Amino acid sequence: MATDTPASPDSRSVAEHLSAVLGTVTRLPAVSVDLDRARGLVLAEDVRARTAIPPFDNSAMDGYAVRRDDLLQASETAPVTLPVVADLAAGTAWNPVVAAGTAARIMTGAPVPDGADAVVPIEHTDQGTRVVSISRTPREEAHIRRAGQDAAAGDTVLHAGVVMGPTRLAAAASAGHPLVLAHPSPRVAVISTGSELVVPGSATLRGQIPDSNSFLLAAAVASAGGLPVRIGAVPDDPDTLRELLAAQVGAVDAIVLSGGVSVGAYDVVKAVLAPLGTVAFVPIRMQPGKPQGFGRWPDGPVIFALPGNPVSAFVSFEAFVRPALRRMLGHADLHRPTMTATVVGGWLSPMNRAQYMPVTVDGSGGGGVTVRRATSGGAGSHLVAGLGRADGLAIVPEGIARVADGDTVTVMLTG
């Protein structure tokens, strides 16, 4: 990789801006949520078993509850015959006594009756209902799940900080908890700015384009674990935008804006937010995504003001917004997984800026994982159609002017 000299100090690096963002946001206060709504949330306190798990001795098989001593001589050629004194289904509260020389038919999950010390699977019997013939001696405590075998009452079954996936939801339910204390998903308003933006599928006049950013960013918010509130596109009118932002106070935890953050005559986001003194607009040494705004609406939600070109908006979200949302969710790991890969084809990288190049990843070859540009038109921040082919972003550090065929790069996996 060819290198170049460092940039001037009047801008921030990606790491510096991310540090400023993460230094501002905090995890949302924990709330009590029912298990139906806890999926994907980060647990805020340990979950302890309220009772033993399982709470009673129960059968692990469909078969017959027996006294093992009655079957010590049982074999295929000399089966032992026992009268059946009970028929026990899962969920029954009946607790008959299995006396010496008797058996009880039992289904999987049913409580093991008093007196029984083993369960014989139906495959080792003639499946009789009044009298059963058993052809095998069970091992000691065969097919009995003992009370507390999984966890004793008071045991910790889940630790604070874990993400509530399907198996952990099941563990909490088994421990007797209909509710858990978890950090909620941040509610995030997503707004595209620009008088040129129209609803996708509608007729476009000269100068108009479909609004793709609000769909892109709302989906990215959901992928990060947030709850998107996609407001859509608003025109370049300061009063309209100001009223819309003020209306989000108390309704959302964060606002993601795209467009209007540079130095143009109609950059409405900067015009509305900069005078507040609570949102800073700084150039970031990255491509794409150089113009960034971040701060907070007075006494309101945090605000991310991203560039308007779609690739810039996506890269900016991945670099700054996604880690912040994961911090708000309470995650310890804030970042996408990365991998190293070999470049096929190569490309130019801007001097003095870190580059985030959308790439496709191919691991099918015998020579290891390779990447190539996803956008045939280069690194243009407007190439949203090519972005749809990307599996990740190749990260080229500052000071590198060219990525050559065969070079190794770090890839942030986003697909």
C-alpha positions as CSV (number, residue, x, y, z in Angstrom):
1,M,0.0,0.0,0.0
2,A,1.3,3.4,-0.9
3,T,1.4,5.9,2.0
4,D,1.1,9.7,2.4
5,T,1.7,12.3,5.0
6,P,-0.8,12.9,8.0
7,A,-3.7,15.4,7.8
8,S,-4.0,18.8,9.4
9,P,-5.0,18.9,13.0
10,D,-8.3,20.9,12.6
11,S,-10.4,17.7,12.0
12,R,-11.1,14.6,14.0
13,S,-10.1,11.1,13.3
14,V,-12.8,8.4,13.2
15,A,-11.6,7.1,16.6
16,E,-11.7,10.6,18.1
17,H,-15.2,11.2,16.9
18,L,-16.4,7.8,18.1
19,S,-14.8,8.5,21.5
20,A,-16.8,11.8,21.7
21,V,-20.0,10.0,20.8
22,L,-19.5,7.1,23.2
23,G,-18.5,9.6,25.9
24,T,-22.0,11.2,25.6
25,V,-24.4,8.3,25.4
26,T,-25.1,5.9,28.2
27,R,-27.1,2.8,28.5
28,L,-30.8,3.3,29.0
29,P,-32.2,2.8,32.5
30,A,-33.4,-0.8,33.1
31,V,-37.1,-1.6,33.0
32,S,-39.1,-4.6,33.8
33,V,-40.3,-6.3,30.7
34,D,-42.3,-9.5,30.1
35,L,-40.6,-12.4,28.3
36,D,-42.5,-11.8,25.1
37,R,-40.8,-8.4,24.8
38,A,-37.4,-9.3,26.2
39,R,-36.0,-11.0,23.1
40,G,-32.7,-9.3,22.1
41,L,-32.5,-7.1,25.2
42,V,-29.5,-7.0,27.6
43,L,-30.3,-8.4,31.0
44,A,-29.7,-5.8,33.8
45,E,-29.7,-8.1,36.8
46,D,-29.1,-11.8,37.6
47,V,-32.0,-14.2,37.2
48,R,-32.2,-16.8,40.0
49,A,-34.3,-19.9,40.1
50,R,-37.4,-19.4,42.2
51,T,-37.9,-23.1,42.6
52,A,-35.8,-26.2,41.9
53,I,-35.5,-27.0,38.2
54,P,-37.2,-29.4,37.6
55,P,-39.4,-28.8,40.6
56,F,-40.1,-32.6,41.1
57,D,-38.8,-36.0,40.1
58,N,-40.2,-36.7,36.7
59,S,-40.0,-39.3,33.9
60,A,-37.6,-38.8,31.0
61,M,-39.4,-41.5,28.9
62,D,-42.8,-42.9,28.1
63,G,-42.8,-46.2,30.0
64,Y,-43.4,-47.8,33.4
65,A,-42.4,-46.5,36.9
66,V,-41.1,-49.5,38.8
67,R,-39.1,-50.8,41.7
68,R,-35.8,-51.9,40.3
69,D,-35.5,-54.8,42.7
70,D,-38.6,-56.4,41.2
71,L,-36.8,-56.7,37.8
72,L,-33.4,-58.0,38.7
73,Q,-34.1,-61.3,36.9
74,A,-35.9,-59.8,33.9
75,S,-34.7,-60.8,30.4
76,E,-35.9,-61.3,26.9
77,T,-36.3,-65.1,27.5
78,A,-37.7,-64.6,31.0
79,P,-39.7,-61.4,31.3
80,V,-41.2,-60.3,34.6
81,T,-44.9,-59.6,34.7
82,L,-46.3,-56.8,37.0
83,P,-49.8,-55.5,37.6
84,V,-50.3,-51.9,36.5
85,V,-51.7,-49.8,39.4
86,A,-51.9,-46.4,37.8
87,D,-51.7,-44.5,34.5
88,L,-49.8,-41.2,34.9
89,A,-49.9,-38.5,32.3
90,A,-47.8,-35.3,32.2
91,G,-49.4,-32.7,34.4
92,T,-51.1,-35.0,36.8
93,A,-51.1,-34.3,40.5
94,W,-51.9,-37.9,41.4
95,N,-49.3,-39.6,43.5
96,P,-50.1,-43.3,43.8
97,V,-47.7,-45.6,45.7
98,V,-45.8,-48.1,43.6
99,A,-45.6,-51.0,46.0
100,A,-43.3,-54.0,45.7
101,G,-44.4,-56.2,42.8
102,T,-46.3,-53.4,40.9
103,A,-45.8,-50.8,38.2
104,A,-47.4,-47.6,37.0
105,R,-47.6,-46.6,33.4
106,I,-46.1,-43.2,33.0
107,M,-45.6,-40.6,30.3
108,T,-42.7,-38.3,29.7
109,G,-42.7,-35.4,32.2
110,A,-45.1,-36.9,34.6
111,P,-44.2,-37.0,38.3
112,V,-42.5,-40.2,39.4
113,P,-44.8,-41.8,42.0
114,D,-43.7,-42.7,45.5
115,G,-42.0,-46.1,45.8
116,A,-40.7,-46.1,42.2
117,D,-36.9,-45.8,41.7
118,A,-36.6,-46.4,37.9
119,V,-38.5,-46.0,34.7
120,V,-38.6,-48.8,32.0
121,P,-39.1,-47.5,28.5
122,I,-42.1,-48.9,26.6
123,E,-39.7,-50.4,24.1
124,H,-38.6,-52.9,26.8
125,T,-42.2,-54.0,27.5
126,D,-45.3,-55.4,25.9
127,Q,-47.1,-52.1,26.6
128,G,-49.8,-53.7,28.7
129,T,-52.3,-51.5,30.4
130,R,-53.6,-53.9,33.1
131,V,-50.6,-56.2,33.4
132,V,-47.2,-55.4,31.8
133,S,-44.4,-57.8,30.8
134,I,-40.9,-56.3,31.2
135,S,-38.0,-57.9,29.5
136,R,-35.0,-55.9,30.7
137,T,-33.5,-54.9,34.1
138,P,-33.3,-51.1,34.3
139,R,-30.2,-49.4,35.6
140,E,-30.4,-47.6,38.9
141,E,-32.6,-44.4,38.7
142,A,-33.0,-45.1,35.0
143,H,-34.8,-42.3,33.1
144,I,-35.7,-40.3,36.1
145,R,-35.0,-36.5,36.1
146,R,-34.4,-35.6,39.7
147,A,-35.8,-32.4,41.2
148,G,-33.1,-29.7,41.2
149,Q,-30.9,-31.7,38.7
150,D,-30.8,-28.6,36.4
151,A,-30.7,-25.9,39.2
152,A,-31.5,-25.6,42.8
153,A,-33.8,-23.0,44.2
154,G,-31.8,-19.7,44.5
155,D,-29.2,-20.7,41.9
156,T,-28.2,-18.1,39.3
157,V,-29.4,-19.3,35.9
158,L,-28.6,-16.1,34.0
159,H,-26.1,-13.3,34.7
160,A,-26.6,-9.6,34.1
161,G,-25.1,-8.5,30.8
162,V,-26.3,-11.4,28.6
163,V,-28.5,-10.9,25.6
164,M,-31.9,-12.5,25.9
165,G,-32.1,-15.0,23.1
166,P,-34.4,-18.0,22.7
167,T,-32.5,-20.3,25.1
168,R,-32.1,-17.6,27.8
169,L,-35.8,-16.7,27.6
170,A,-36.5,-20.4,28.2
171,A,-34.1,-20.4,31.1
172,A,-35.9,-17.4,32.7
173,A,-39.3,-19.0,32.2
174,S,-38.1,-22.3,33.7
175,A,-36.8,-20.3,36.7
176,G,-40.3,-19.0,37.3
177,H,-39.9,-15.4,36.0
178,P,-42.6,-13.9,33.8
179,L,-40.7,-10.6,33.9
180,V,-37.0,-9.7,33.7
181,L,-35.1,-6.5,34.3
182,A,-33.4,-5.4,31.1
183,H,-32.2,-2.3,29.2
184,P,-34.9,-1.3,26.7
185,S,-34.4,-0.8,23.0
186,P,-33.8,2.9,22.2
187,R,-36.5,4.5,20.2
188,V,-34.9,6.3,17.2
189,A,-36.5,8.8,14.9
190,V,-35.2,8.6,11.4
191,I,-35.5,11.7,9.2
192,S,-34.2,12.4,5.7
193,T,-33.8,16.1,4.7
194,G,-34.0,17.5,1.2
195,S,-36.6,19.1,-1.0
196,E,-35.5,16.8,-3.8
197,L,-36.7,13.7,-2.0
198,V,-39.9,11.9,-2.9
199,V,-41.6,8.7,-1.9
200,P,-40.2,5.7,-3.7
201,G,-42.4,4.7,-6.6
202,S,-44.0,8.1,-7.1
203,A,-43.4,10.0,-10.3
204,T,-40.3,12.1,-10.2
205,L,-39.7,15.5,-11.9
206,R,-36.4,16.8,-13.0
207,G,-34.2,17.3,-9.9
208,Q,-36.2,14.8,-7.8
209,I,-35.0,11.4,-6.5
210,P,-36.5,8.7,-4.3
211,D,-35.9,8.9,-0.6
212,S,-33.7,5.8,0.2
213,N,-32.0,7.0,3.3
214,S,-34.9,6.8,5.7
215,F,-35.4,3.2,4.7
216,L,-31.7,2.4,4.9
217,L,-31.3,4.0,8.3
218,A,-34.5,2.7,9.8
219,A,-33.5,-0.8,8.8
220,A,-30.0,-0.2,10.2
221,V,-31.5,1.0,13.5
222,A,-33.6,-2.2,13.8
223,S,-30.6,-4.3,12.9
224,A,-28.7,-2.7,15.8
225,G,-31.5,-3.5,18.2
226,G,-33.2,-0.2,18.2
227,L,-36.9,0.7,17.6
228,P,-37.0,2.8,14.4
229,V,-39.6,5.5,14.0
230,R,-39.2,6.3,10.3
231,I,-40.6,9.8,9.7
232,G,-39.3,9.9,6.2
233,A,-38.3,12.9,4.1
234,V,-38.8,16.6,5.0
235,P,-38.1,19.6,2.8
236,D,-35.3,22.1,3.3
237,D,-37.4,24.4,5.4
238,P,-35.9,25.4,8.8
239,D,-39.2,26.0,10.5
240,T,-40.6,22.7,9.5
241,L,-37.5,20.8,10.6
242,R,-37.3,22.7,13.9
243,E,-40.9,21.9,14.8
244,L,-40.4,18.3,13.9
245,L,-37.3,17.9,16.0
246,A,-39.0,19.6,19.0
247,A,-41.9,17.2,18.7
248,Q,-39.5,14.3,19.3
249,V,-38.7,15.4,22.8
250,G,-40.0,12.7,25.2
251,A,-41.0,10.5,22.3
252,V,-37.6,9.1,21.3
253,D,-34.2,8.5,22.7
254,A,-32.2,9.4,19.6
255,I,-32.7,11.1,16.3
256,V,-30.8,10.2,13.1
257,L,-30.9,12.8,10.4
258,S,-29.4,12.5,6.9
259,G,-28.5,15.4,4.7
260,G,-28.0,19.1,5.2
261,V,-24.8,18.9,7.3
262,S,-22.2,20.5,5.0
263,V,-21.6,24.1,4.0
264,G,-24.1,24.6,1.2
265,A,-26.7,27.4,1.0
266,Y,-29.6,25.0,1.8
267,D,-28.0,22.8,4.5
268,V,-31.0,23.0,6.7
269,V,-29.9,20.6,9.4
270,K,-26.8,22.7,10.2
271,A,-28.8,25.9,10.0
272,V,-31.3,24.6,12.6
273,L,-28.9,22.8,15.0
274,A,-25.7,24.7,15.0
275,P,-27.2,27.8,16.7
276,L,-28.4,25.7,19.6
277,G,-24.9,25.2,20.8
278,T,-25.6,21.6,21.8
279,V,-24.8,20.0,18.5
280,A,-21.2,20.2,17.1
281,F,-20.5,19.9,13.4
282,V,-17.0,18.7,12.7
283,P,-15.1,17.3,9.7
284,I,-14.0,13.7,10.1
285,R,-11.0,12.3,8.4
286,M,-12.9,9.6,6.6
287,Q,-14.3,8.8,3.2
288,P,-17.2,8.8,2.7
289,G,-18.7,10.6,5.6
290,K,-16.5,13.7,6.2
291,P,-19.2,16.1,7.4
292,Q,-20.7,14.9,10.7
293,G,-22.9,16.5,13.4
294,F,-23.5,15.1,16.9
295,G,-25.0,16.4,20.1
296,R,-28.3,16.7,21.8
297,W,-31.5,18.6,21.4
298,P,-31.8,20.8,24.5
299,D,-33.2,18.6,27.3
300,G,-34.0,16.1,24.6
301,P,-32.7,13.1,22.7
302,V,-29.2,12.7,21.3
303,I,-28.9,13.7,17.6
304,F,-26.8,12.2,14.9
305,A,-26.6,14.4,11.8
306,L,-25.2,12.3,9.0
307,P,-24.3,13.2,5.4
308,G,-27.0,12.8,2.8
309,N,-25.4,10.6,0.2
310,P,-26.5,7.1,0.8
311,V,-23.2,5.4,1.1
312,S,-22.0,8.2,3.4
313,A,-25.0,7.8,5.5
314,F,-24.5,4.0,5.8
315,V,-20.8,4.3,6.6
316,S,-21.5,7.0,9.2
317,F,-24.2,4.9,10.8
318,E,-21.9,1.8,11.0
319,A,-19.0,3.9,12.3
320,F,-20.8,6.0,14.9
321,V,-24.5,5.4,15.3
322,R,-24.5,1.6,15.6
323,P,-21.9,1.5,18.4
324,A,-23.8,4.3,20.3
325,L,-27.1,2.4,20.0
326,R,-25.5,-0.7,21.3
327,R,-24.1,1.3,24.2
328,M,-27.6,2.5,25.0
329,L,-28.8,-1.1,24.9
330,G,-26.2,-2.1,27.5
331,H,-24.1,-4.2,25.2
332,A,-20.4,-4.7,26.2
333,D,-19.4,-5.5,22.7
334,L,-20.2,-2.4,20.6
335,H,-18.6,-3.2,17.3
336,R,-19.2,-5.3,14.2
337,P,-17.0,-8.4,13.7
338,T,-14.0,-7.8,11.5
339,M,-11.8,-10.1,9.4
340,T,-8.7,-9.8,7.2
341,A,-8.9,-10.5,3.5
342,T,-6.9,-10.2,0.4
343,V,-7.8,-7.5,-2.1
344,V,-8.6,-8.4,-5.7
345,G,-8.2,-5.5,-8.2
346,G,-7.3,-2.7,-5.9
347,W,-8.4,0.9,-5.8
348,L,-7.4,4.4,-4.9
349,S,-7.8,5.8,-1.4
350,P,-7.9,9.5,-0.5
351,M,-4.8,11.0,1.1
352,N,-5.1,11.8,4.8
353,R,-8.5,10.1,5.3
354,A,-9.6,6.7,6.5
355,Q,-11.5,5.0,3.7
356,Y,-14.5,2.7,4.1
357,M,-14.9,0.9,0.8
358,P,-18.0,-1.3,0.3
359,V,-16.8,-4.7,-0.7
360,T,-18.0,-8.1,-1.6
361,V,-16.4,-11.0,0.3
362,D,-15.5,-14.3,-1.3
363,G,-14.3,-17.2,0.8
364,S,-14.9,-19.9,-1.8
365,G,-11.4,-19.9,-3.3
366,G,-8.5,-22.1,-2.2
367,G,-6.4,-19.0,-1.5
368,G,-8.3,-17.7,1.5
369,V,-10.8,-14.9,1.8
370,T,-10.8,-12.2,-0.9
371,V,-12.6,-8.9,-1.3
372,R,-13.3,-6.6,-4.2
373,R,-15.2,-3.4,-4.6
374,A,-18.9,-3.7,-4.5
375,T,-19.5,-0.6,-6.6
376,S,-18.3,-0.5,-10.1
377,G,-18.3,3.2,-10.2
378,G,-15.5,3.5,-7.5
379,A,-15.9,5.0,-4.1
380,G,-18.6,7.5,-4.9
381,S,-20.9,8.2,-1.9
382,H,-24.0,8.3,-4.1
383,L,-23.6,4.7,-5.4
384,V,-26.5,3.2,-3.4
385,A,-27.3,0.4,-5.9
386,G,-23.8,-1.0,-5.6
387,L,-24.1,-0.7,-1.8
388,G,-26.8,-3.4,-2.0
389,R,-24.2,-5.9,-3.2
390,A,-21.8,-5.2,-0.3
391,D,-21.0,-7.8,2.4
392,G,-18.9,-5.4,4.4
393,L,-16.7,-2.3,4.5
394,A,-12.9,-2.5,3.8
395,I,-11.2,-0.1,6.2
396,V,-8.2,1.6,4.8
397,P,-6.3,3.6,7.4
398,E,-5.3,7.2,7.1
399,G,-2.1,7.9,5.2
400,I,-2.6,5.2,2.5
401,A,-3.1,6.5,-1.0
402,R,-3.5,3.2,-3.0
403,V,-4.8,-0.3,-2.2
404,A,-3.1,-2.6,-4.6
405,D,-4.1,-6.1,-5.9
406,G,-2.9,-8.6,-3.3
407,D,-2.8,-6.2,-0.4
408,T,-4.4,-7.3,2.9
409,V,-7.2,-5.2,4.5
410,T,-9.4,-5.3,7.5
411,V,-13.1,-5.8,6.6
412,M,-16.0,-4.8,8.9
413,L,-18.7,-7.4,8.2
414,T,-22.1,-5.7,7.7
415,G,-24.0,-8.1,5.5
